Amino acid sequence: MSDKTTSSGNDRRSSWLTAGGILGAVLASSCCILPLMLISAGVSGAWIGQLTVLEPYKPAFMLIAAGFLAAGFWEVYFRKGRHCEDGSYCARPASSRIKQIALWGGAFIVVAALTIDTWAPLFY
């Protein structure tokens, strides 16, 4: 397998981990933060109240999100670079910056969902 094929596979894996972390963060916040954000943005409707039925699944969503985020952070920040043909380390692609921003955004959402009981009363 060539370096280009391996690099493409690693980029694809880190992209999937990043997307999984973001999706997990949205699911983890779907019972609490998502309705608050929608109402703050002016979106309303009876269906927003139905998002609270996801509250019992919040711990599972948090674990899934934390797992994807941890794997994504490890993939983006801590994975050892591969040696290229000339013996030096291969450069990271420019999309790594986008993945970093997405991972930090997902981590922020998860932390906000975990601590919502502390800061949500400030908005009432």
N, C-alpha and C positions, 0 to 999 in steps of 0.2 A: 504494500500500500504506500503510495507516495505521500510526501509531506503535505501537499496541497489537499489531498483527499482526507488525510487525518485532521488537518486544520479545519476543513469544512465540517467534519463530523463533530469536532470539539466546539466550534462556533454554534452549530445547530443544537447541541446538547445544552450549552449555556443559555441559548435563547429560549429553549423549552423550560429550563429551570426558572429563568426570569419570569416567563409568562405564567408558569405555575404559581410562583410566589405572589405575583400581582393578583391572579384569580383567587388564590387562597385568602389574600388580604381583603379583597372585596367581599368574599363570602363570609369571612370572619366579622366584618363590620356591617353586614347586611341587616342585622336586627337592630342595630343601635345608631351607628354613624351615618349609614346611607340614608335613612329617613330624615335625620337631622340636616344633612347636606341638601337633600332634595327640597325640603321645606324652606331652608334658607335661600335656595336658588329660586323660589317662587313656584316650584312644581308641587301640586297638591292633588289630592284625590283620595277616595276611600281605600284604594288599593295599597296606599302607603302603610296603613294600619295593619295590613295583612303580613307585612314583613316581620312582625314580632313573633310569628309562629316559628321562625328560624332560631329563636333564642335557645331552645334546648340543645341545638346542634353547635352552638358557639364554641364550646371546648374542642370538639372534633375539628371544626374549621380552623381554629387557632393552631392546633397541632399540625394539621396539613400545611397551613401557611408557614409556620415556623420551620417545618422540614424542608419545604421548597426554598424558602429564603436562605436557610443555612446552606443548603446544597448550592444554590445560586451564588451566594457570597464566596463559598469555597472555590467554586469553579472560576469566578471572575478575578478574585483577589489572591488566592493562595495556591492555585494549581501551578506546578513547576512548568516553566516553558520548555518546549521541546528543542532539541538541537537541530539546527538546519544542516544542510549538506556541508557548509564550510566550517562547521564546528561552533558557530556562534548561536545564540538564542534567537528564535524567530520573533519578529516584531508582532505586537498585538494589533488586531484590526481596530479601525476607528470606531466601529460599532460598540466596542467595549465601554466607551463613555456613556452611551445610551443605556446599556445594560446596567451600569453602575447607578445611574440616576433612577432607573426603574426599580432596582432593588432597594435603594434607600427610600424611595417613595412608598413601596410596599411595606417596608419595615416601619415607616412612620404611621401608616394606616393601622398596622397590627398593634403597635404600641398605643395608639389612640383608642382602638377598640378595647384593649385590655384595661385602660385607665379611664374609661368613659364615666364610670360612677363618680370619679373625683372631679372632673371638669364640666360635665354636662349641666349640673345645677347652676353654673355661672351664666347659662344662656336662657334661663327661665325668668 
